[in-house]
Amino acid sequence: MEPIRTEENEIENEIVKEHEVSLFVRYLPVVIIAVIAFGAIVCAGVFMGREAVMTAAMAATAIPAVILLAYIYHSDSIEPEPPGLLFALFLLGLFVSLPVMGLRWGIRHIPSATAVIVLIAISEELCKYLVLRLITWKHSAFNYRFDGVVYGATVAIGFEIAEAVLYLSSGMDRAILSRSVIPVHCIFGIYMGFFYGQARAKAHHGEKGDAVFMEIVSVIFPIVLHYTYEMLTSRPRSITTTVLFVVFIIALNAAAWISVHRFAKEDSEF
């Protein structure tokens, strides 16, 4: 009986060790991202001469995005993604924001405000999608539908943090504070990633027409959400626009959390 008991204990210890490793692998990327996010914003504030209180407030705007990203990683319970891949997606999300932000400032003098908003929404979401498509589409770790949500949110939070730093560096404190209380880019990335994951699954099963359709939706749907958000933030403040903005933000945030839970629950392998 004693040898059997020892063997059972060894099996239990192995299970515990595997569980501990999986937890470490799952949360390592979000810890690294959180450190980089807060560090980047604080450094931008220090070197650009922002007041300490304002810099701290800017860094605090990254908290909702980090919390949401941690929840997404936690929901990806079947098979955690490689930390190296997630870190690469985050960095590329940071870097791809630079030309897009340059475009944002370059087109601000276009007479039509609607045209400016359309160009901003299309350019930002398209650039994030291209990072997704180029890096993850053929990656061996991309084998579950929910993986797309993880990848999309990771790219988006990199973009979001870079945007915060660039706004802070330009002295646009009020703009970034009002835009970052709710992690809109991360939320857009969730929906982009969901349809992107569906597209990859359909492509894997040879359903090329449906795969292309899902890829188009994975870009168009975030663009529509982004356009709506930009329209509400760019309108002159009034009671009506303020109420619409608050309702939209609350609905967007609530829907994101609910959707992550549902997408994870319905997850399946290709």
Sequence and secondary structure as in RCSB ss.txt:
>XXXX:A:sequence
MEPIRTEENEIENEIVKEHEVSLFVRYLPVVIIAVIAFGAIVCAGVFMGREAVMTAAMAATAIPAVILLAYIYHS
DSIEPEPPGLLFALFLLGLFVSLPVMGLRWGIRHIPSATAVIVLIAISEELCKYLVLRLITWKHSAFNYRFDGVV
YGATVAIGFEIAEAVLYLSSGMDRAILSRSVIPVHCIFGIYMGFFYGQARAKAHHGEKGDAVFMEIVSVIFPIVL
HYTYEMLTSRPRSITTTVLFVVFIIALNAAAWISVHRFAKEDSEF
>XXXX:A:secstr
 HHHHHHHHHHHHHHHHHHHHHHHHHHHHHHHHHHHHHHHHHHHHHHTT  HHHHHHHHHTHHHHHHHHHHHHHH
  SS   HHHHHHHHHHHHHHHHHHHHHHHHTTT S HHHHHHHHHHHHHHHHHHHHHHHHTT TT  BTTHHHH
HHHHHHHHHHHHHHHHHHHTT HHHHHHHHTTTHHHHHHHHHHHHHHHHHHHHHTT HHHHHHHHHHHHHHHHHH
HHHHHHHHHS   HHHHHHHHHHHHHHHHHHHHHHHHHHHT  B 
